[in-house]
Amino acid sequence: MAYEPKTKQQIAANPARVETTQRSRRRREDSFNGLDYRLFVPEELKDSMYVYRWINDEPGRLFQATEQDDYDFVHDERIRTEEAGSHKNTDTGTRISRIVGRSKTGEPMRAFLCRKLKEYYEEDNRKRHEHWRQVTDQVEMGLVPGGGGGLFGSDPAHAYIPRDARRR
């Protein structure tokens, strides 16, 4: 069957599909140029007194962060709105969670939105960096951190010492 171009009368009798169907976007407004940032939380919905983190639901990780550290689950209704990504929420309660991958068993892994007072976060960060600085200084000077039986052992001959380390 050969292709026959439509006549002007046939075109006029059948308006183009664009004219007969209502235009609407299939892409969600919160997908940025086709990319879906599933862990995005709009800055204007965050409390400036807190630092926000997504914490994976791995064995012991949530317990460590929420019971042994100062993180709390976020229960903010403003973040649960459609504009903020409620369609991505996987928690049936008031907490906010997203699917972020698969666990070792193949089950979906969720991450929960948590927050910590900025003051506590900065204090903990200072302590962590101070400890790291002390260990780094000891390594640079050729000292063995731990004094024996630790990661580097008690024998400096078997410890890692950078070539350009400061010597006493």
Phi and psi in degrees as a GROMACS rama.xvg file:
@    title "Ramachandran Plot"
@    xaxis  label "Phi"
@    yaxis  label "Psi"
@TYPE xy
-84.0735  149.198  ALA-2
-76.0136  129.32  TYR-3
-118.405  123.035  GLU-4
-64.3618  148.573  PRO-5
-73.8344  147.354  LYS-6
-84.0958  166.461  THR-7
-60.9251  -34.5086  LYS-8
-67.9429  -39.6772  GLN-9
-66.904  -39.5799  GLN-10
-65.5109  -42.6014  ILE-11
-66.2069  -34.0766  ALA-12
-73.3971  -27.2515  ALA-13
-121.06  91.3837  ASN-14
-61.4744  153.932  PRO-15
-60.1721  149.297  ALA-16
-57.328  -35.9305  ARG-17
-58.617  -36.833  VAL-18
-76.6128  -27.0589  GLU-19
-93.8133  -19.6377  THR-20
-107.845  145.304  THR-21
-74.2692  135.342  GLN-22
-77.6915  131.738  ARG-23
-149.568  150.627  SER-24
-86.9471  136.161  ARG-25
-83.9965  -30.1772  ARG-26
-72.9647  137.527  ARG-27
-70.8321  149.112  ARG-28
-66.4322  -24.1205  GLU-29
-91.9897  8.16762  ASP-30
-97.4847  115.43  SER-31
-82.0951  106.835  PHE-32
51.3097  40.4523  ASN-33
89.0867  -11.6324  GLY-34
-91.7205  135.827  LEU-35
-107.951  103.802  ASP-36
-84.1738  91.0921  TYR-37
-69.8718  -19.0129  ARG-38
-104.007  13.933  LEU-39
-76.2605  133.41  PHE-40
-128.236  122.487  VAL-41
-56.9828  135.405  PRO-42
-58.8283  -35.3319  GLU-43
-68.4157  -14.0247  GLU-44
-94.0616  -6.95565  LEU-45
-90.2262  144.55  LYS-46
-81.8912  126.553  ASP-47
-69.3463  -10.2449  SER-48
-83.0914  -4.09438  MET-49
-124.416  158.2  TYR-50
-108.597  130.376  VAL-51
-103.564  140.505  TYR-52
-142.425  144.504  ARG-53
-92.2992  126.467  TRP-54
-117.09  124.012  ILE-55
-67.2366  144.854  ASN-56
-85.2042  68.0134  ASP-57
-102.102  155.797  GLU-58
-52.3929  121.029  PRO-59
84.2479  -18.3412  GLY-60
-69.9944  -48.8945  ARG-61
-65.3936  -39.8175  LEU-62
-61.3301  -45.2443  PHE-63
-60.5722  -43.8629  GLN-64
-74.2482  -39.1287  ALA-65
-96.5343  -21.7584  THR-66
-106.718  -37.4282  GLU-67
-100.448  -8.50838  GLN-68
-126.783  -174.796  ASP-69
-99.0151  17.4572  ASP-70
-79.1458  144.984  TYR-71
-125.774  148.074  ASP-72
-65.9512  144.698  PHE-73
-88.4416  129.047  VAL-74
-123.369  39.8722  HIS-75
-88.9495  117.034  ASP-76
-63.2327  -29.9742  GLU-77
-63.3289  -34.3248  ARG-78
-76.5827  -20.4935  ILE-79
-85.6694  4.27088  ARG-80
-74.8407  163.866  THR-81
-60.7734  -38.7638  GLU-82
-64.7426  -30.4211  GLU-83
-90.9752  1.67387  ALA-84
103.141  31.1861  GLY-85
-63.2379  -25.5661  SER-86
-64.4909  -16.6933  HIS-87
-94.4075  -9.85785  LYS-88
-68.1511  134.781  ASN-89
-114.198  3.27665  THR-90
-92.241  134.483  ASP-91
-85.007  -13.9794  THR-92
-94.0415  -142.906  GLY-93
-98.1307  -6.92761  THR-94
-76.1283  167.41  ARG-95
-116.52  124.148  ILE-96
-142.733  160.313  SER-97
-138.362  150.872  ARG-98
-76.8849  126.601  ILE-99
-120.751  -0.94121  VAL-100
159.293  -153.862  GLY-101
-122.534  144.889  ARG-102
-79.9585  178.764  SER-103
-63.8829  -25.3553  LYS-104
-87.6613  -4.23975  THR-105
94.3489  -4.8987  GLY-106
-74.4813  154.69  GLU-107
-62.783  136.023  PRO-108
-101.096  133.374  MET-109
-107.72  152.12  ARG-110
-118.461  140.344  ALA-111
-108.807  140.643  PHE-112
-79.5542  122.096  LEU-113
-128.369  163.907  CYS-114
-143.351  154.547  ARG-115
-136.485  141.379  LYS-116
-54.4862  132.792  LEU-117
-57.2733  -37.6849  LYS-118
-59.7371  -45.5974  GLU-119
-67.4553  -41.1996  TYR-120
-60.0528  -46.4694  TYR-121
-67.0083  -38.5545  GLU-122
-63.3039  -45.616  GLU-123
-63.1272  -39.3221  ASP-124
-63.9374  -42.015  ASN-125
-60.2166  -43.5  ARG-126
-63.1051  -44.1217  LYS-127
-63.2844  -42.9847  ARG-128
-70.1942  -34.2323  HIS-129
-65.0246  -44.0927  GLU-130
-62.4266  -45.0631  HIS-131
-60.9993  -41.4982  TRP-132
-63.1681  -41.1455  ARG-133
-62.906  -46.0348  GLN-134
-64.1241  -43.0225  VAL-135
-62.9253  -42.4426  THR-136
-60.491  -42.1736  ASP-137
-63.3479  -42.0662  GLN-138
-65.4014  -43.3682  VAL-139
-63.2137  -31.1223  GLU-140
-85.849  -3.17392  MET-141
86.1845  8.58688  GLY-142
-83.7333  151.894  LEU-143
-97.3385  114.27  VAL-144
-63.6408  143.48  PRO-145
99.7839  -28.3525  GLY-146
73.0249  9.46418  GLY-147
134.013  138.37  GLY-148
72.7645  -1.88467  GLY-149
-88.9345  -156.668  GLY-150
-59.8258  -40.6863  LEU-151
-93.009  -9.70122  PHE-152
77.5196  179.22  GLY-153
-98.0393  -4.38655  SER-154
-102.212  109.891  ASP-155
-59.8802  -23.0534  PRO-156
-66.3749  -21.9014  ALA-157
-110.091  12.5447  HIS-158
-100.615  153.912  ALA-159
-77.7785  123.101  TYR-160
-131.503  119.499  ILE-161
-57.3563  148.798  PRO-162
-58.6325  -36.8394  ARG-163
-98.3685  27.9611  ASP-164
-66.8467  145.621  ALA-165
-73.558  134.575  ARG-166
-106.218  148.137  ARG-167
